[in-house]
Amino acid sequence: MVAPMRRIALTAFPLLALACGGAAPAGWTTPRSVELVGESDRPLAARTIVDEPGVRVLSIRIAPGGRLPEHVIPHPVCITAVAGEGTVLVDGEPHRLDGEHVVLVPTGQPHVVEPAPDQALLLVVHQLRGARGPDAP
């Protein structure tokens, strides 16, 4: 079960953004902690943590039995499970998602996120705007 509210330290975020081809968010001068999306009565809840020209970071909670329906993002995406386990179907191919595996989705690939049976899944998703991704020429 997912804790009511989790915190994630964004201390290394500017370095992550630069390493992934984006830019560090303007105006960030000190580290801070940000609460992730908590428990909800809805099967799917989301919260934007960062929304900058180079990167968008979201916290998404999928309730047991729920799913993030198929969608396409126009830039590379890195999906990280903070709590729970699940599967990301990228163009129909399953990819494991848990505390030891992140899923990298290339630009424009249709994907679906599903928690394991009877589990909630708490995600942190990085949409890398302007990045070409690891498979780009």
N, C-alpha and C positions, 0 to 999 in steps of 0.2 A: 504494500500500500504506500502511496506517496504521502509524505509529510505535508501538513497543511500549508506551510510556506517554506520554501528553501531559499537560501542565499547563494549567490555565486560571486566570487571576486573577479572583477574585471581588470585586475592589476596588469595582466599580460596582454590585454586586448589590443592596445595600440601596436605592439610587436606582432601579434597575430595578423592584424589587418595589413600591416606593411609586408609581412612575409607572404601573404596570400594575394598580393598585387593591388590591394586597396590602399587607402590613406587613413592614417589615424584620425579619429574624429576631432574636428576643430574645437578648441576651447577646453579640452581635457588637460588639466594640470595636476590633479591629484587622483589617486586610486579611490574607488568607492565600491560598496556592495549594493547589489540591486536584488530585490525580492522577485522570485520567479512566480509565475501564475500558480495559484493555490487550488484547493479543492473547489469543485463547482458542481451544481446540479445538472449542468449541461454535459452532453457526451464529449464535447470538444470546446476547450477554452484556450485563448491565446492572448499574449501580451507582448507588445513591442518594447524591447529593452533599449535598443539603439537604432536610430534611423538617420543615417548620414549618406552623402553621395556615394561613398565607396563601399558601404556595407550596411546591411540591415540585420539585426539580431533579434530573434523572437524566442519567447518561452511558450511552449505549447503543451497542454495537458490533454491526453486522450483517455477517457474513462474506459473501464473494462467493457468489452463488447463494442466499443466505438471504433472509429477509424478516421483518418484524414483522407478524404476522397481524392481520386486521381486529379492531379493538376500539373501545370507546367510553369517553370520559372525561367525567365529569359537570361539567367546567368548561373554560374556554378553555385551549388548548395552543399554545405557540410551539416549533416544531421548527427547530433550527439544525444545519447540517452543519459539523463541525469539520474533517473530512477525507473526501474522496470526494464522489461525486455520486449522486443518486438521484431517486426520484419518490415523492411522497405522494399516494395516491389517497384523496380525501375524497368520500365518498358516490359513488364510482366515477369522479370527475373527477380527471385527473392534474394535479399541481402540481409544478413544478421545485424541486429541493432541491440546492443547491451552495453554494460559498463566497460567492456574490453574491445568493442568494435564501434567505429563511427562509419557512416555511409556518406560517400562523396557522390553527388548526383551531377553529371555534366549538364551544361547549358541546354535548355530546351527538351530535356528528357521527361516524359510523363512518369509520375511516380505516385505511389499510395503508401501511407504509413499505417500499420496495424499493430496494436499491442498483442502480446502473448495472451492466450485464453485466461480469463479471470484476473487480468492484471491491468492496472493503470500504467500509463507511460508518460513520463515527464521528459520533455525534449528541450534542448537549446539548439536553435537552427541559425546558421550563419548564411545569409544570402550575399555572395561576393560580387557586388555590382562592379562592372568594369573589368573583372578578372577573366582570364581566358581559360583557366582550369588546367589541370595537369596533362590532359590529353590533347590540348590545342597545339597546332603546328607552330 
